[in-house]
Amino acid sequence: IYYSFSEAISAKIQDLFKIDQKSGEIRTAGELDFEDVQAYDLEIEARDKGTPPLSGHCSVELKVLDMND
């Protein structure tokens, strides 16, 4: 199974997060600022190597905490 961001995810958000194609682990790749965005909704797709390939989708909600206040 291979994991990726859905095509609906903007390039700007894809620059902030990286997803491991094999494990599906999501990590930050850029700096998140609570003052700019308080939450992200990431649409993830999982696809197998079958013929034809099957896929599943899920939504991951990430909330940014304001650690400065």
Secondary structure, 3 states (H helix, E strand, C coil): CEEEECCCCCHHHHHHEEECCCCCCEEECCCCCCCCCCEEEEEEEEECCCCCCCEEEEEEEEECCCCCC
